[in-house]
Amino acid sequence: MQNNECIKCSVEKCKFNSSKEYCTLSQISVGTHESDPNEIQCTDCESFIVG
């Protein structure tokens, strides 16, 4: 898999993380687990898979 330099990621435990710096997916899905998100912690990378 090739780094996607448009998507930075530091989550080393994700299957799609590469080089401890980038995601290898061509696109990701971002969502929320809150009904009224108003902080960074309220958002989630829904493309995350434990790797």
C-alpha positions in Angstrom: 0.0 0.0 0.0 1.2 3.5 -0.8 1.1 6.5 1.5 -1.6 9.1 0.8 0.2 12.3 1.7 -3.2 14.1 1.7 -4.3 12.2 4.8 -2.0 12.4 7.8 -2.5 9.9 10.6 -0.6 9.1 13.8 -2.7 6.1 14.9 -0.1 3.3 14.6 -2.6 0.6 15.6 -4.8 1.3 12.5 -4.5 -1.2 9.6 -4.2 1.6 7.1 -1.5 3.6 8.9 1.9 3.7 7.2 5.2 5.2 8.2 3.7 6.4 11.5 2.7 9.5 9.6 0.2 8.8 6.8 -2.9 6.8 5.9 -2.8 4.4 2.9 -6.5 4.8 2.0 -7.5 7.0 -1.0 -10.3 8.5 1.2 -11.6 8.2 4.7 -14.9 8.6 6.4 -15.2 11.0 9.4 -18.2 10.8 11.7 -19.3 11.5 15.2 -20.6 9.6 18.2 -22.3 12.7 19.7 -25.7 14.3 18.9 -24.2 17.8 19.1 -20.4 17.6 18.4 -18.5 20.7 19.5 -15.0 19.5 20.3 -12.3 17.6 18.4 -12.8 14.6 20.7 -16.4 14.2 19.4 -15.2 13.2 15.9 -14.1 9.7 14.8 -12.3 8.2 11.8 -14.9 5.7 10.7 -12.4 4.1 8.4 -10.3 2.8 11.4 -9.6 -0.9 11.5 -7.3 -2.4 14.2 -4.3 -3.7 12.3 
